[in-house]
Each structure stands twice: as C-alpha cells, then as structure tokens.
Amino acid sequence: MPATVGVLLLAGGGWYWSTSLVPSTYSVMDMGYADFGGGPEHEHHGSTGTSVADLTGPATGDPDVDVRLEARQQAFDLASGERVEGYTLNGSSPGPEIEATVGDLVQVTLVDVDVSDGITLHWHGVDVPNAEDGVAGVTQDAVEPGEEHVYRFVAEDAGTYWYHSHQVSHEQVEGGLFGTLVVRPPAAAGDADEPADVVAAVHTYSGRRTIGGRTGLTPVLAEDGAPVRVRLVNTDNGPLRAWVSGGPYRVVAVDGRDVHEPTDVSGEGVLVTAGGRVDLLVTAPARVDAGAGTAVVVGPEGVEVPADPEPQERVDLLSYGGPAALPFDPDQADRRFEYRIGRRIGLVDGEPGFWWTINGHLFPDVPMFHVTEGDVVRMTISNDSGGVHPMHLHGHHAVVLSRNGVAATGSPWWVDSLNVADGDSYEIAFLADNPGLWMDHCHNLDHAADGLVAHLAYAGITEPYRVGGSHDNAPE
C-alpha cells in the first residue's frame, strides 16, 4: 500500500508539473481561458478574420515627423557624467525626445545595431493601431541585429507619452531603452501664450535616480512669475512620489489627458505610477522634487529654491478637479470583467515559487478578455497580493469610476496606467474602439515577466505572431 500511495503521489506531482509548463513557442490567443464578461460569445480561435498584422497606421503619405532610432547595447555616460552599462538610442539614454502636433503623421524607423536579444518600440499611452503597438510576439516580431522596422501612426491626442522596448522589457527598459513623446495641441504651435514646458523623465540607472538622464538638479530657465508645465514621466517599476516647493501648483493632465477645472494645490504631493505621466503647472521660481536628491528647478539663472520636506498627503485624483460629461455611459456596460490580483505558492513553467495570480490562476492559465468593437466595458481591478501593481492596458484609456466603493467625484480621471495598492479595488470603464489584441499587464515589468499579464481580444481578430519562435520573441 505505501508503494502504491507513493506512485500515485509521484504521478500526481508529475501531472501538476507538466500542466505548469509553458510551450517554447505559442500564440497568446491559445493560452489560458476565454472570459466574455457576460456579453455575447464569439469565436476566439481559427484562421479567419482580420490579422493583427493588417491593423496598421497609414501606409502612404509623407510623414510630418520622421525619426530614425538606432539601438545599441553599450556603456554610456549619463548627462551628469556617470558611466553606466545598458542600452542607447542614437547614442544616449533617454533616447531622443520626439515632438509632434495633433494630426501629424509620425514615422519612426527603428534600427537594431547590435542588441542581441532583439528589440521593439511600444508607444506607451498612445492609442495607436494594433500593428504599431510594438509588442514582440503579439503585434510584431522582435527586430534582430542588422534589421529595422518602421512604425507609422497619426498623433491623434495631445499629451505626454513615452516609448520603450517591449522585448525582454524588464531588462531593456531598466537598462535605458526608452524615450519620451510629446504631442502638442494644434493651437500650441508657435503660440506665445502657451506656458514653457519641460519633460522630466524619471529613471533609475544602476541605483542612480535621474531626471532626463541627469542626477541631482536640472535647471530650467524661466522668468519670475512665468508658468511652466513640468511633464513628469515615471519610467521605473515602482510608484514615484513627487512634490513642489516654492508655491502652489496645479495638476493639469494625467496620462496624456487634461484634468477638467484643476485647482491650486499646496502642502500635498503627487503619485505617478510606474509607466504613468502627470503634468504639473508651476509658477517660477519653483522646484519639483522626484526623490533621491533629484529635482527640476525652474526660474532665472542661478536661482535657488529650498526643498520643502516631502508632504505626507498626496493629491487624490478621485476628487480633484471638476466633473465633466463622459463620451459613453458606463451604466450601459456590455461586458463586465474582474481582474483580481493575488499571490500563492505554485509552479510556473515547472519552477516552484511564490507567484502572482490573476483571478486565482497562475500563468499561463490566465484570462483572455473578449470584447466586440463598440462595447462599453467595465472592469474591477482588485489587489490582495501584498504588493503594489501599476496596471497598464494597451491601446485604450479608461476612466476611473470608483476606488474601494467610493465613487469618483472630481474631473474624469482617465488612465492608461493605474496604481493599484495592496488592499485596493478600482472600478474602471472604457470603450472598445480600437480593434486588435492588446496586453493588459502590470508595469512593474519584473512582475509581468513573472506572469502578471493578461490580454484583451476583439472579435474577428487573428494573430500571426508567436512568443518564442525563430525571432525569440519575449515581450516581458
């Protein structure tokens, strides 16, 4: 009898181990299980339909913005002089700041000079057509050394965005393979009444916190009393706590969307989730601190603005600003999904560990959220995992409806990256108006690499790419 029990235990353990294995190459559409959110079901397998590869930006027309980015794996100097190992775009990190105006056709040619794992570029927060989304194994193949890939899309929405590799992203983004994109409204072109602005991309290289690749203070020249827009971009894996010294400020945009009727803020900081952006309007002289001794100082040449202590309180975007109408009615939702984040002991790809879960399931047995174009979608994102998770849905902006059961009362809080702290539960809503196959994952990229990733799939979409395969596609 003991021998029989032992055999059964071994057999059961072997079966459990085998079910945790991830194939060496696979389509993400074949992973996990379908979740239709209470809406009509549709075929989610097969070869008929519109291919992701065909959901491109404009194929013809001269670009208004034409950029060539050459990616290298190399040591480089930060703007403040320190030398680090990592990745560069056109010889520096961050890569070139790309600027466009609403309506511009943007063309970016990505060249992999010598990044051995291959590369892509994802346009974080830009709701591009699916084929331009830059996710290896999902919307394209990784660009291998000696190859190039062209991205083309129309800059439809003004705001602060950024771009980064989505191939082995947990290593390449940390190593510096990213840059910023600012899309300005048409009226801003040559408008002398527009406030000056500065892009403040916060990134930590080998333990060094930087703004725009510079440790310490970054001076920005401005006359006394002049308004200056500071575009904070958090490119790290964890939440960024920032604050302003020198006077009141306003939060004028979040994740590339303007705040309606922003009001003056004093004595409170702001939280920028990983991957997120927050635009602050300050009046010179002022100082915007991003922690670890890094700050943007705006004012006349040589001005010094003493740093206030970091405030204990932070602006609550659930109630900040004034209400405004939404472009759809969340109460008429066609589909309702749950995205419950937890953690438990188990096996992932045959490896034992304490892994993240989605709706109680370990990767690769994760949900595929299915929608039909035109659906109004509500999703509840809850976190009982013991850690914070910055959740990022590609290709869409969602509006926050509530947090922990408390309804939003301020300006519509639009997000593409949402900080979900342990114990919190958010309800969000969005319009399914961008057909394709989209990642919906944690932007602590180490967490995503450990399986905290799901996808949103539209009816009638097929997917020709494979994770793994001949290009060694590895999106996370």
C-alpha positions in Angstrom: 0.0 0.0 0.0 2.7 2.6 0.8 4.3 1.9 -2.5 1.0 2.4 -4.3 0.5 5.7 -2.5 4.0 6.8 -3.4 3.4 6.0 -7.1 0.1 8.0 -7.0 1.8 10.9 -5.4 4.6 10.9 -7.9 2.2 10.6 -10.8 0.0 13.4 -9.4 3.1 15.6 -8.9 4.3 14.8 -12.4 0.9 15.8 -13.9 0.9 19.0 -11.9 4.4 19.9 -13.0 3.6 19.1 -16.7 0.5 21.3 -16.7 2.6 24.3 -15.5 5.0 24.1 -18.4 4.9 26.9 -21.0 5.5 25.9 -24.6 8.7 27.1 -26.2 6.6 28.8 -28.8 2.9 29.8 -28.7 0.2 32.2 -29.7 -1.1 34.2 -26.7 -4.6 33.6 -28.1 -4.2 29.9 -27.3 -3.2 30.5 -23.7 -5.5 30.5 -20.7 -9.2 30.7 -20.9 -11.8 32.9 -22.5 -13.7 35.4 -20.4 -16.6 37.1 -22.3 -17.7 39.3 -19.3 -21.3 38.3 -19.6 -21.5 39.5 -23.2 -22.2 37.5 -26.3 -19.6 34.9 -27.0 -17.7 34.8 -30.3 -15.2 32.5 -32.0 -11.8 33.0 -30.3 -9.7 30.6 -32.4 -9.3 30.0 -36.0 -7.6 31.5 -39.1 -10.4 33.6 -40.5 -10.8 37.3 -39.7 -8.6 40.4 -39.7 -5.0 39.8 -38.9 -3.2 41.9 -36.3 -0.6 42.5 -38.9 -3.1 44.3 -41.1 -4.2 46.8 -38.4 -1.5 49.4 -39.4 -1.3 53.1 -39.4 -1.4 55.0 -42.8 0.7 53.1 -45.4 1.1 56.2 -47.7 1.8 59.9 -47.2 4.8 61.9 -46.3 5.4 61.9 -42.6 5.3 65.2 -40.7 7.6 63.8 -38.1 10.3 61.4 -39.4 12.8 59.9 -36.8 15.4 57.2 -37.1 16.4 55.5 -33.9 19.5 53.3 -33.8 19.6 50.9 -30.8 22.8 49.7 -29.3 23.9 47.7 -26.3 26.8 49.6 -24.8 28.2 51.6 -21.9 27.3 55.3 -22.0 27.6 58.5 -20.0 24.6 60.0 -18.2 24.0 63.7 -18.8 25.6 64.3 -15.4 28.7 62.3 -16.3 28.3 59.0 -14.6 29.1 55.9 -16.8 26.6 53.0 -16.8 26.1 49.8 -18.8 22.9 49.4 -20.7 21.2 50.4 -24.0 21.1 53.5 -26.0 19.0 55.1 -28.8 21.1 57.3 -31.1 23.9 57.0 -28.6 22.1 58.2 -25.5 19.6 57.3 -22.8 16.9 58.5 -22.6 16.6 58.4 -26.4 15.6 61.4 -28.4 12.6 63.4 -27.3 10.0 63.1 -30.1 7.7 66.0 -30.6 4.5 66.1 -32.7 1.4 68.2 -33.2 -2.1 66.7 -33.2 -2.8 65.4 -36.7 0.8 64.8 -37.6 1.8 61.6 -39.3 4.6 60.2 -37.2 7.1 57.8 -38.8 9.8 56.1 -36.7 12.4 53.8 -38.2 13.9 51.5 -35.5 17.3 50.0 -36.3 18.8 47.2 -34.2 22.5 47.8 -34.5 23.7 45.2 -32.0 21.1 44.4 -29.3 21.5 40.7 -29.3 18.0 39.8 -27.8 16.3 41.9 -30.5 14.1 45.0 -29.8 10.8 46.7 -30.4 9.2 50.0 -29.5 5.9 50.3 -27.7 4.2 53.7 -27.7 3.2 53.8 -24.1 -0.2 55.6 -23.7 -0.6 56.4 -27.4 -3.7 54.6 -28.6 -2.1 53.5 -31.9 -3.4 51.0 -34.4 -2.7 47.5 -33.1 0.1 46.6 -35.6 2.0 49.7 -34.4 1.9 48.8 -30.7 5.4 47.2 -30.7 4.9 44.1 -28.6 7.2 41.2 -29.6 5.3 38.0 -30.2 1.9 39.8 -30.1 1.8 42.6 -32.6 5.2 42.1 -34.4 8.4 40.0 -34.4 11.4 41.4 -32.5 13.8 43.4 -34.6 17.0 41.4 -34.7 20.6 42.8 -35.1 21.0 44.3 -38.5 17.3 44.6 -39.1 14.9 47.6 -39.0 11.2 48.2 -38.5 9.1 51.2 -39.4 6.2 52.4 -37.2 3.7 54.8 -38.7 0.7 56.4 -36.8 -1.2 59.6 -36.6 -0.8 61.6 -33.4 -4.5 62.0 -32.6 -4.4 63.1 -28.9 -2.3 65.8 -27.3 -0.4 64.8 -24.2 2.7 63.4 -22.6 3.7 59.9 -23.6 6.8 57.7 -23.8 8.2 54.9 -25.8 10.2 51.8 -24.7 11.2 48.3 -25.8 8.7 45.6 -25.3 11.1 42.7 -26.0 12.7 41.4 -22.8 11.3 44.6 -21.4 12.1 44.0 -17.8 15.8 44.2 -18.7 15.9 46.6 -21.7 13.7 49.3 -20.2 15.7 49.3 -16.9 18.9 49.4 -19.0 17.8 52.6 -20.7 16.0 51.6 -23.9 13.3 54.3 -23.8 12.5 57.9 -24.7 9.6 60.4 -24.5 7.0 61.6 -26.9 5.1 64.9 -26.5 2.0 65.6 -28.7 1.0 69.2 -28.6 -2.4 70.6 -29.5 -2.7 72.5 -32.8 -3.0 75.9 -31.1 0.3 75.4 -29.3 2.3 75.6 -32.5 4.0 78.9 -32.3 1.6 80.2 -29.7 3.4 82.7 -27.5 0.7 82.4 -24.8 1.4 78.8 -24.1 3.5 78.2 -21.0 7.0 77.0 -21.3 7.4 73.3 -20.5 9.9 70.7 -19.7 9.8 66.9 -20.0 11.0 65.3 -16.8 11.6 61.6 -17.5 12.5 59.9 -14.1 14.6 56.8 -14.4 16.9 54.9 -12.1 20.2 53.6 -13.7 22.1 51.2 -11.6 20.8 52.7 -8.4 21.1 56.4 -9.6 17.8 58.3 -9.8 17.9 60.7 -12.7 15.7 63.2 -14.5 16.3 63.3 -18.2 19.4 61.2 -17.6 20.9 63.6 -15.1 21.4 63.1 -11.4 21.0 66.0 -8.9 19.3 69.2 -10.0 18.1 70.1 -13.5 17.8 73.8 -14.1 15.1 75.2 -16.4 15.3 78.9 -17.2 12.1 80.9 -16.7 11.3 84.5 -15.7 9.9 85.2 -12.2 6.1 84.7 -12.3 6.2 82.7 -15.5 4.0 79.5 -15.7 5.9 76.3 -16.6 4.5 72.9 -17.4 6.5 70.1 -15.9 5.7 66.8 -17.6 6.7 64.0 -15.1 7.2 60.6 -16.7 7.8 57.6 -14.5 9.9 55.0 -16.4 10.8 52.9 -13.3 9.0 49.9 -11.9 7.6 51.4 -8.8 5.5 54.5 -7.9 7.1 57.9 -8.0 6.3 60.4 -5.2 6.9 64.0 -6.3 6.2 67.3 -4.7 6.6 71.1 -5.4 8.4 73.7 -3.4 8.1 77.5 -3.9 4.4 77.9 -4.2 1.1 76.3 -5.2 0.7 74.3 -8.4 -1.9 72.5 -10.4 -2.3 69.0 -11.8 -3.2 69.8 -15.4 -3.0 66.4 -17.1 -2.8 62.7 -16.2 -1.6 60.0 -18.6 -1.9 62.4 -21.6 -5.5 63.6 -20.7 -6.3 67.1 -19.5 -7.8 67.5 -16.0 -11.1 69.4 -16.1 -11.1 72.5 -13.9 -7.8 71.9 -11.9 -7.4 73.8 -8.7 -4.4 75.1 -6.8 -2.6 72.6 -4.6 -0.4 73.4 -1.6 1.0 71.0 1.0 0.3 67.9 -1.0 2.5 65.8 -3.3 1.6 63.7 -6.3 1.9 60.0 -7.0 2.9 58.9 -10.5 2.5 55.2 -11.0 5.1 53.2 -12.9 4.6 53.9 -16.6 2.3 56.9 -15.8 2.6 60.6 -16.5 1.4 63.6 -14.6 1.7 67.2 -15.9 2.2 69.9 -13.2 1.7 73.6 -13.9 4.1 75.6 -11.6 5.0 79.2 -11.3 8.7 80.2 -11.4 10.6 80.1 -9.2 9.7 76.6 -8.2 11.2 73.2 -7.5 9.8 69.8 -8.4 11.4 67.0 -6.4 11.4 63.4 -7.6 13.2 61.9 -4.6 16.7 60.7 -4.0 18.0 64.3 -4.4 16.8 64.8 -8.0 14.7 67.8 -8.9 13.7 70.2 -11.6 14.4 73.9 -10.6 12.6 76.5 -12.7 13.4 80.1 -12.5 16.0 82.8 -13.5 19.6 81.6 -14.0 21.2 80.8 -10.7 18.0 80.8 -8.7 17.9 78.5 -5.7 14.6 77.2 -4.4 14.8 75.4 -1.0 13.3 72.0 -1.0 10.3 71.5 1.3 10.0 68.2 3.1 8.1 65.6 1.2 4.4 66.1 2.2 2.6 63.3 3.9 -0.6 63.8 1.9 -1.0 63.5 -1.9 -3.5 64.8 -4.3 -6.4 62.4 -4.6 -7.4 62.3 -8.2 -10.7 60.6 -7.3 -12.0 64.0 -6.1 -9.6 66.6 -7.7 -10.9 69.0 -10.4 -14.5 69.5 -11.7 -16.9 66.9 -13.1 -17.5 66.7 -16.8 -19.5 64.5 -19.2 -18.1 61.2 -20.4 -18.2 60.1 -24.1 -20.1 56.9 -23.2 -22.4 55.7 -20.4 -20.6 53.2 -18.0 -24.0 52.2 -16.6 -24.9 50.7 -20.0 -21.9 48.4 -20.0 -22.0 45.5 -22.5 -19.3 43.5 -20.6 -18.1 43.4 -17.0 -14.8 41.8 -16.1 -12.9 41.1 -12.9 -9.1 41.3 -12.7 -8.3 40.0 -9.2 -4.6 40.0 -8.4 -3.3 37.6 -5.8 -0.3 35.5 -4.9 0.3 31.9 -4.0 2.8 29.1 -3.9 2.8 27.0 -7.1 4.6 26.1 -10.3 5.1 28.3 -13.3 6.9 26.7 -16.2 7.9 23.9 -13.9 9.6 26.2 -11.4 8.3 26.3 -7.8 7.8 29.8 -6.3 5.5 32.3 -4.7 3.8 33.6 -7.9 1.3 36.3 -8.9 -2.2 35.1 -9.8 -5.0 36.6 -11.9 -8.5 35.5 -10.7 -6.8 32.7 -8.7 -4.9 31.3 -11.7 -1.2 31.1 -12.3 0.4 31.9 -15.7 -0.2 30.6 -18.4 -3.7 29.8 -17.3 -4.8 33.4 -17.3 -7.9 35.1 -18.7 -8.3 36.4 -22.2 -10.9 39.2 -22.0 -13.1 39.1 -25.1 -14.9 42.2 -26.5 -16.7 43.3 -29.7 -15.9 46.6 -31.2 -18.3 49.3 -29.8 -18.7 47.5 -26.4 -18.8 49.6 -23.3 -16.6 47.7 -20.8 -16.5 47.8 -17.0 -13.6 46.2 -15.2 -13.0 45.7 -11.5 -9.2 45.6 -10.7 -8.6 44.4 -7.1 -5.3 43.6 -5.4 -4.8 41.2 -2.5 -1.3 40.2 -3.3 0.8 42.0 -0.7 2.4 44.3 -3.3 1.5 47.4 -5.4 0.8 46.9 -9.1 0.7 49.6 -11.8 -1.8 48.2 -14.2 -1.4 49.1 -17.9 -4.0 48.4 -20.6 -2.5 48.9 -24.1 -4.4 50.7 -26.9 -7.1 52.3 -24.7 -7.7 54.9 -22.0 -10.1 54.0 -19.2 -11.9 56.3 -16.7 -11.8 55.5 -13.0 -15.4 55.1 -11.6 -14.6 54.3 -8.0 -12.0 53.2 -5.5 -12.9 50.8 -2.7 -16.5 51.5 -3.3 -16.2 55.3 -3.2 -17.4 56.9 -6.4 -15.3 59.4 -8.3 -16.5 63.0 -7.9 -13.8 65.2 -9.5 -12.6 65.6 -13.0 -12.9 62.4 -15.1 -9.8 60.5 -14.2 -8.5 59.0 -17.4 -5.7 56.5 -17.1 -3.7 54.0 -19.2 -1.6 53.2 -16.1 -3.3 52.8 -12.7 -1.5 52.4 -9.4 -3.4 49.6 -7.5 -2.0 49.3 -4.0 -2.4 46.2 -1.9 -5.9 46.0 -0.5 -7.4 48.4 -3.1 -10.1 47.8 -5.6 -10.8 50.1 -8.5 -13.7 50.0 -11.0 -12.8 51.4 -14.4 -14.7 51.7 -17.7 -13.6 52.1 -21.3 -15.0 52.0 -24.8 -13.8 49.1 -27.0 -13.0 51.3 -30.0 -9.5 50.1 -31.1 -9.7 46.6 -32.6 -6.8 44.2 -32.0 -5.1 42.1 -29.4 -3.9 44.1 -26.5 -1.7 43.5 -23.5 -3.3 44.2 -20.0 -0.4 43.8 -17.6 1.4 45.0 -14.6 4.0 47.7 -15.5 6.3 46.6 -12.7 8.0 44.8 -15.6 9.6 42.2 -13.3 6.1 41.3 -12.2 4.9 41.0 -15.8 7.9 38.7 -16.5 6.7 36.5 -13.6 3.3 36.1 -15.2 1.2 39.1 -14.2 -0.1 39.6 -17.7 -3.4 39.1 -19.5 -4.8 40.2 -22.9 -7.8 41.9 -24.4 -9.0 40.4 -27.7 -11.6 41.7 -30.1 -14.0 39.5 -32.0 -12.8 38.7 -35.6 -9.1 39.3 -34.9 -6.5 36.7 -35.8 -2.9 36.8 -34.6 0.0 35.5 -36.8 2.9 36.1 -34.3 4.3 33.8 -31.7 6.1 34.2 -28.4 9.4 32.4 -28.8 9.8 31.1 -32.3 12.5 32.0 -34.8 12.7 35.5 -33.5 12.9 34.5 -29.8 10.0 36.9 -29.1 9.9 37.6 -25.3 7.5 40.6 -24.7 8.2 40.8 -21.0 
